[in-house]
Amino acid sequence: MKTTPLYSTPAYHKLVEYAFRNCYDGFEKYNTGSNKLVRDILNKGHLSITSHGSIVLTVEGYNPMEEGHILHSLATFKELNNYIRWTCECQTDFINSMNILTFLDIMYGLDSKSGKKGFHHFLTAKHCGLFKQLVDSIFEVPALRWFADHRYVIEGIKNPYLEYKPDLLKPAILSSDYIALKKLGLTDYELDVHSTITVEIVSDRAMSLLDARHTDMASRSEISQRYVSMSGDFHYRTPEGLSDIDVFYSEAGGPIKVTEYAKGQGLYHTFHPS
């Protein structure tokens, strides 16, 4: 079995720094070196800033006889942090994705919960080959290792995310991995599961209250939500495994059901649940 890092958000630590500076309105007031700045705030427990971005790994060539151990480990990881995802479209390979906060929760959670007073399944997952290879793969990427290894020093670079200038009703897409993962060969089903987007939105109070209702669908340090233009080349795409009749989209006028005919004619059927 071999675990390999397939993709991670470029300059991951700088995306986290950007999230931190937004939360604390800290684009001007802090003069400390940025890496030390982020490390200090993480040590104080403000971990939500690491919930942005994505890490995608491939696990290849595992023995189907070991499938039970693999699934046991994945289930234990998910017990520690729910935002770990995996897909398996063949008998010997699967794809695994998470953000860096998920990885840290798994790494530190297994360490703290597998002691003498911990549960046996945490100890089993900690010593499983999957976890060891997961750690080794994360540590191959300097911007990811920096989060988990406090002795590791990473070279300072200019923050590429400072170039984005969002405004009210004009969100800025900070990172999106759909195209990159598609070029790497992920199927439509795998893209539905593993692709992510990080968006910065300037919102008014009403928008913020509405967004807060959907926090179960998006990680956020303050507000994290997706905006999609309804003009131009926009089109609905039904996720793999679902038919159009199964899919409902929420719009201002209430939930709508989109059919092939409606999409072809540019019409949308409003559905009012009883």
Buried (B, 14 or more C-beta within 10 A) or exposed (E): BEBEBBBBBBBBBBBBBBBBBBBBEBEEEEEEEBBEBBBEBBEEEBBBBBBBBBBBBBBEEBEEEBBEBBEBBBEBBBBBBEEBBBBBEEEEBBBBBBBBBBBBBBBEBBEEBBEEEBEEBBBBBBEBBBBEBBBEBBBEBBBBBBBBEEEEEBEEEEBBBEEEEBEEEEBBEBBBBBEBBBEBEBBEEBBBBBBBBBBBBBBEEEBEEEBEEEEEEBBBBBBBBEEEEEEEEEEEEBEEEEEBEEBEEEEEEEEBBBBEEBBEEEEBEEEEEE
